Each structure stands twice: as C-alpha cells, then as structure tokens.
Amino acid sequence: MTATILVADDDAAIRTVLNQALSRAGYDVRITSNAATLWRWISAGEGDLVVTDVVMPDENAFDLLPRIKKARPDLPVLVMSAQNTFMTAIKASEKGAYDYLPKPFDLTELIAIIGRALSEPKKRPARLDDDMQDGMPLVGRSAAMQEIYRVLARLMQTDLTLMITGESGTGKELVAKALHDYGKRRNGPFVAINMAAIPRDLIESELFGHEKGAFTGAQTRSTGRFEQAEGGTLFLDEIGDMPMDAQTRLLRVLQQGEYTTVGGRTLKVDVRLISATNKDLIAAVKGGEFREDLYYRLNVVPLRLPPLRDRAEDIPDLVRHFIQQGEKEGLDSKRFDHEALEVMKSYAWPGNVRELENVVRRLMALYPQDVIAREIVEQELRADVSDSPIAKVGMPSGTMTISQAVEENMRTYFASFGDALPPSGLYDRVLTEMEYPLILAALTATRGNQIKAADLLGLNRNTLRKKIRELGVSVYRSSRSA
C-alpha cells in the first residue's frame, strides 16, 4: 500500500517542490499551508508521515507536536526550519520529531529519511525542561554546524559512547557538556578530566581513585573521576595522551562495566563516556601508541568539529554571542561594523573559536569606541599573529640567525613545563606551525602577491598556493588584493 505524506508549509514554492519530489518517489502527497488543516487530517487518522515547517501563520509546529504525539504517538514527524540553531534541533527532538531538517535541504536526503522513518519504530524521547530551553551552548548556522546539531539531537537520549575530534579551540568540551545538559543524564554530574594535564603516574589514581595506604602518601581514601561521575557523564579530554597501562585499565572498564580502585575495591560503573582528542588516533594505533581495541570501544559514534576557518559564515553570530556574554560580565557593549566582520571572516583563526572569543573580549575591554572598525580589528589580529608563541618560534631577534632564534624559543618552551614533558608529536607540530607565520609574513611583505611571495620563500608558486589552502593562510583579503 502506498504511504501518504502530509506536507505543511506556508511557502508555496516549497509546497510545490515537495509535492513533485515526493510524488516522483512513489508517495501519495497532501499539501497545506496551515497547521489547522494539518491537525484536521492527523486527528482524522490520515497520513503515514508528516513533513512540516516550524513557523506557520496560525500555529507553531512545536506547539502542535505534543498534540500529534498524544493523539498518534507512532506517526513520524519531520520538522523543517529556517531558524537553524542548536536549540531548534534539540527542541524538535525533545518535542518528539523523528528528525530535523534545516532549510535549505537536499531532497534526496529527505526522501531517504522518509524511507527510514516509515520502516523504523519511533522512540519517544524524554521531555526537555522548559527552564533549559533559553540556553544557547552552541552557535552557528553553517551547513557544518547544522549537521552537528542533527547528530547531537539524535544522541541526546542515548548512552552511546562518543569520540569528538577536532583542532584545539573548536569546542569539544562544550559539545560534550551540551550532550550532558540536554540528555537523559542531565540530573547527574558532568565530570571532565584532561589526560594531558595529569602526571602519567597519577592518571590511574585520578580516574579510579585510591584507598588509604595504597601507596606512599595516600593518607586518606580518594574518589576517582569515574566514581564522581556516577549516574552522569565522564568527559575524557585529550584521550590520545593517556599512557598505555591506563588505556588497558580503561578498556577493562568498558568491557566489564566495573573497575578496581588503586588499593583493591571493586566498583560498578554507571556513566556515559565521552572522549575527545586533537590527535590522529588512527596514526597513533598504527604507531603502537594507542590500543586499537580501545579506539574502537571509544569511537562508537565519531563526531568531528570543523575548524572555524571552515565555517567563517558563523563568525558574525559568534561575535554577537560573545558580546552578549561580555555585557553580562560588565564589559561595555560594542558593535562590529561590516568591514570589521569581513576582516574577521577572512582571518585563519589558528586558535579557532577560543581565539575568537578572546579577541572579542579584548576588544570590548581595551577600546572605548562603541563601534569597532576594520582598522582596529586588523591591528589587533596583526598583533595576535606576531605575538603568538607559534609565530615567535623561528622569528629572528637582533642579529641572531633563524636557527638560533628557534633554539632559544624552544628552550623557553620546554622550560615552561618544568619537570614534565610537553605533549608528544612535537616535531611535526612545530614544523607545521612554523609554516603558517612564515608564509603569512611573506605574503604581508609582498602585499599579498603570491608570485613574489613564492620567489621570496624559494617555493614553486603552485606549492605555495597548496600550502596557503592547507594552512588556511587567509588573514586579510584586503592585503591580498592590494
């Protein structure tokens, strides 16, 4: 029997496109421009699936959804919206929608989702507390962020183990916290631990706790992070820096659902585990630095966060968000003019969202102007590049050679860790990071002329262009066009 799809959208063009596409896919289609007609069809028992816009002239779909789920709990509802925010996706999921589609969407994807929805049983999620709906933990309307919102909405009511990857500063802990705060474990604790920040010989005690007298200096019993996170979420950041013996113990926890404290007590585990890394764990597995069986246990659901340079269209929204946060903390309100935002959109942001937040706060604190102009942003970003530790590595000072400057800066870098050692993989990381300020300096010196910059660096022009793309060296479009 042919399935009937009920479509509601106040945009006539969208109704026409959906009617044609779904009819070609073999479905019977009924279309309407308002919620009242849609509800009349549904309450009369018509339709096998609903595709509806959120905003309609007579009623919001989020107000209609609870009635639909009460009257016909097994009727799949797909929600469309041009209000492409994290909370729209979460609210759609919490109100009982089968899926959320940000406009514009791919018709092939829509038809595939409809096919799955008609063949799968619908799970009814827990309701989102009203006092949580005003939060905005994640910001951005780009296609990359829309896909992240959709994945997160599907994961909210599960305990699936998640691994978040991405460059430093992309918001990995923020995503983990959002999954906790809007998921079924939100009434439990959220505990975060950074593997790279803990001395290697203390990691097992930090994770699993220790008993009094378990080792020299253990004067009292100490609870580990697993115990602290009981009933909630444990976030293991920089999981790639976990030593091998701790990896083995973590694997046993995931396999057996229990662990032993340092000193002998066995405890059951009831936590959702989310891990994160900015390393290539596949390479670490091949190099014998990370257990392959643990990698697959942790990587049940992979989620990669894009660098800010790959979603530059989100920068205006992020800037407004950070301004609002700054105002709540007592900083003077600011506005960035259009050209200033364009400069920010063209900057490579090696520190990603974290760097953007720091720049916005600094501009709010240090500049008296109500409107931040392009010249101020250019000046601040230029200083940000030249003053960064990455840029300083390899920058000659006085009469020193570049080699001497690198040696001096690396000594300072190592000394900053005291008796500990910096994260592994330093050789490749330093070489990669040195390329960025070097190419940037060459482009700045040649006013963006890539032919002259390639000659200055002794590189083939195509090689330079490739490196510019790979490293995201695009600080000032105005400079490159000069």
N, C-alpha and C positions, 0 to 999 in steps of 0.2 A: 504494500500500500504506500502511495506517495505521501511523504511528510509535508505538512503545511507550515510555512514560516510566516509569522505575524511581524510586520515591519512598521515601526512608528518613528517618524522624523518630520520636523516641521519644514525641512528644506526639500523643496520639490525636486531639485536636481538629484539629491542623494536618493530619494524615494525611487526615482526613475532608474538610476544606475543599479540599485539593489534589486529592483523588480526584474530587470533584464538579466542580471548576472545569476540570480538565484533560480529564475525560470530556466535559463540555459543549463543550469546544474541539475535540473530534473525535479525541482520542488514546486509545489503549489504555493503561491505567494499572495498575501493580502496586505495592502498598504493603507496607512492612515497618517494624518498629520497631527493627531492629538492623543492625549492619554485617555480621555473619556471613552473613545471608540475602542482603543486597545483593551481597556478594562472590560468593556461590554463583551468583546469577543472571548476574552480569557474566562470571565465568570460564567459564560455560556458553554464552556468546555471546548472551545475551538482552539486550533493550533497545536503544533507539536514542539515549537520552539519560538522564542521571541527575540527580535533584534530591535533595540530601542535606543534612541538618543536620551541623554540625561535631561537636557533642558527642552521642555515643550511648552507651548503657550498656556496650557491650562493646569499642568501639574508636573513637578519634577519627578523623574523616574525613580530617584532614591526614596521618595515618599510613597510611590506606587509599589515598589518592590516588596516591602513587607506584606502587603495585602495579597500580592501574587503568590508569595511563598506560603502564606497561610491557607489560601484557597486551593492552590495546586502546587504542593511542595516539590513535585518531580518535574515541573515544567522548566526546562533550561532557559535562562535569560542572558543574552549577550548585551552588554551595555556599551554604547558608543559615546565619546565625548571629545569636544574640542578643548575642554578645560584640563589639559594634560599635566596634572600634578600628581605627586606621590599619594596625597590624601584621596584624590579621586579614584585611583586604582584600589587603594585599601578599602575605601568606603564601598566601592562596588562589590568587592569580595565579601566584606562583612555583612552587607545587606542581602547577600545570597545570590549574586550574579554568578553565572558559570564562568564568564570571562569578561575582560575589559579590553576595548579596542580604542586606542587614541586616534583621532582624526588628524590627517588622512590615513587610511589603512589600505592594505593590499587585499584585493578581492579574492585572490587565490588563497590567502591565509584565512580570510573569513570563511570561505567555503570549507576549508579543511577543519576549522574549529567547529563549524556546524556539524560536520560529519562525526567528529569525536563526541560532541555533546549529545547527539541523538543515539549514540551507541553505548555511552557510559552512564553508570548510575551517578546521580548528583549527591555530593556530600554537603550537608548543611553546616556552614561554619558558625562558630560562636559569635555572639553579638559584640560589636565594638562599643565600649563605654562612651557615652555622649561627651564626657569631660575630656576625652582624649582626641576628639576629632579636630580641635583647633590647632594642634601641633603641626609643624612642617619640618620634620627632621631631614628630609632630602629635597633639594631644589634643582629644577631644570626641566625644560620641556623638549629637549632634543630627542631625536629618534633613539639614540643610545640610552638615554635615561628612561624613556618610555618602556623599552624592553626590560630594563632592570626593575621598574615598578611592577610590571606584569609578573615577572618571576617572583618577586618578593610577595606579591599578593597571593600567589598560589602556595607559597611556603609558610605563610603566617600560621596556619592551623595544623602544621605538621611538626614532627620532631626529627625530620631528616637532617643528617649531618651535612654541613655546608662548608665549602672552602672558597674564600674570597681572595682573588688575586688582583694585582694592580700595583702601579707605582706608588711610592711614598707620597702621602698627602692627598690621595684620591678619595679618602673617606671610608676605609674598610671597617674601622671600628664603629663609625656612625651607622653603616648598613647593618652590622651585627646588632647594635643597640636597637635599631628600628624593628628588626625581626623579633627581638625580645619584647619590646614595649607594646607592640601591636599584635603579638601572638598569644597562644593559649597559656604560655608560661609567664605572662606579664606580672602576675601577682607574686612570683618568686624572685629571687635575687639575680642580678646580672653581675657577673664577676669577670673582669678582664685581667690578663697577665701577658706581659711582653717577654717572650723567651730570650730575646737578645739582651735584655736589661738585667738578667739574673745570672750570677756566677754559676758556672757549669756544675760545681759540686753541691750547689744548694737547690737545683731545679727539682729534684725528686721530693725533697722536704717541702718545697713551696707548693708543689702540685698535690701531694698525697698526705702531707702532714707528718709529724713525728711524735713518738711517745717520750715521756720523761726518761732521761737517761739513755736514749737510743744512741747518742754519740756524745763526744766531749763538748760540753757547753749547752747541752739540751737540759736545762734546769726545770722546765715545765713542758706539759703537753702542748703541742701546737696544731691547730686545724689547718689542713691544706685547702687549696682553692677548689678542689672537687667537693669537699665537704661544705665549704662556704656557699657553693653554688647549688646545693641540693634543692631540687624542685624548680630550678630556674635554668639559666643559660651560662655556660662557661665559654669565654672567648679567648682562644689561644692565638695571640698575635705573633708574627714573625716565627711561625712554626718551623720554617726551614733552618732556624738556628738551634733547634732542640738537639742535644747530644744523643748519640746512638743508644746508650743504655737507657735513657729516659724514653726514647722512642719505643723501645722494646716493652717497657712497662705500660706505656700508653696504649700500645696495641693490645696487650692483655686486658686492659680495662674495657676497650671497645668489644673485644671478643667475648669476655666472660661477664660483663656487667658488674664487676666488683674490683676492688683494689686493696692492697695491703699498705698500711702506713709504715713509715720508717720506724722499725721497732716492733712490728708484728700484728697490729689489729687489722682484721678484715672488715671492710665496709661495702655495702651495696651502693650502686650508682644510680641516681635519677636526675640526670642533667641533659640538656641539649647542648651538643658540642658544635661550636663554630670556630673554624681556624682561618688564618689569613697569612699571606706572605707576599713579598715583592720579588721573590726569587723564582727562578725556573726550577721547579721541583723535579720535573722530568729529567733535566740535566743532572740534578743532584742525585737522583736514583741511579742513573747510568754511571755516575762517578763514585758510587758506593757511599755517598754522604747521607742518604735518606732511604729508609726502608721502603721497598716497593709495596709490600703488603699493607703497611701503614698508610702510604699515599692513597691507595685505592679505598681504604676504610674511611679516610677523611674526605676524599673527593667524591662523595656520593652525588652531591649537587654542586657543580662548579659555577662560580659567578665571577666574571672578570669586569672590574670597574675601568671605564675608559679614562685616559689622562685628560686633563682639562683642555689641552690644545686640540683634542679631537672632538670637543663639544663646545667650541668657543661661543656658539649662539646662546649658551646658557649663562654667559658672564653677566649680562645686564641684570638678570633675575637674581643671580648670586650676589652681585654688588648691592642691590636693593635689600636683600635679606640681611647682609652683614651690616648695612647702615641701620636697619631696624634693631638689630641686636646691640649695636653700639649706642643707639639712642637710649635703650633700656638700661644701659650701664652708665649713663650720664654723659656720653660724648655728644658734642654739638652735631645737630643734623646737617647733612651735606647732600648735594646733588651733583652727579657727574654729567657734564654736557655730552652731547652726541659724539663729538670728536674724541673726547677723553675715553669714552667707552669703546670706540673703534680702535684706539691705540691698545687698550687692554685686551681686546679681542684678537689683536694681531701679535701679541706677546706670546712667547713659547711656554711660559709658566712651568719651569722645571720642578718647582715645588708644589705644583698642582693647586687644588682648592685651598689647602692650608696656606700656601704662599699668597694667594689672592686675598684671603681673609686678613692676613697680617698687613698687607699693603693698604687695604681699605681702612682698617683700624688706625694705621699710622697716619694716613692722610686726614682722617677725621680728627685725630688728636693734635697734629702739628700745624695744620694750615687754617688760618682764620676765615678764609673765603667761604661763603655759603655755597658757591658753585665751583667745583673742581674742574679746571680746564685742561686741555690736552697737554700744554706745556708743563704743567705740574706733574701729570702722570708720567710723561716722557722723562722728566728729570728724576723722578722717584724710581722708575724702573731701570733707568741707566745706572743709578747708584746701586740698585739692588743687584744688578749683574756684576758690576765691578767690585762690590764689597763682599760678595758671597764667597764662602770657603772654596767652592768649586772653582770660581774664577781666579782666586788667588793662587791656586796650585798651578805652577808654570808661569806666573807673571813675574818678569824680572824686576828687581828693585835696585836702584842706584846703578852701580857698574857690574852687578852680578850677572853671570850668564843665566840663561833659562834653566840649565841643568842645576846650577847652584840654588836658584830660587825654588825649584821643585824639591830639592833635597831639604832645604831649610823648612819649607812649609810642611813636608811630610813628617819631619821630626816633631814639629809642633803638634801635628795631627795625632801621631802615636802617643805623645806625652799626655794628651788630653784624656786618655783612657786610663792613666795611672798604671797599676799592675795588671789590669785586664788587657785583652786584645780587642781590636775593632772587629766588626763582622767580617766573615770570610768572603772571598771573591773580590778582594780589594784591587788586584792588578787590573782585571778587565774593567771594573767600575771606574777607576781613576783614569784609565786611558780613554774610556768613553766620555767621561765628564770633562776631561781636558779639551776634547774636540769642540765642545759647544762654545765656550768663551773664546777659543782661538778663531773659529770661523766667524763668530759674531764680531770680534774685533776687526778681522779682515774686511768684512762687509761694511762695518761702520767707517773704517779708514778710507774705503773706496766709494763711499756714499751709495752702497747697495749695488755697485757694478760687479756682477758675478764674473765677468771675463777678467777684470783687473784683480779681483779677489783671488781667483784661481791662480793667476800668474804670481801674485804676492806669496801665496802659500806653496807654490810649486806643484799644484794639482791639475789634473785634467779637468776641463770645465764640466764634463758630464759626471765625473767623480764628485766634484763639489756640489753639483745640483742634487745628486743622490744623497749625500751626507746632510744637506740642508733639509731634505724631506725626512730622512730617518731621525734626525735630532730635533726636528721642529724649530729650526732657527728661522724665526719669522717675527723678530721683535718689532720693527717699525716698518709698516708698509710705506709710510711717507718717505722713509730713508731710502728704501729700495727703489722707489720711483724717481728719486731726485737725480 
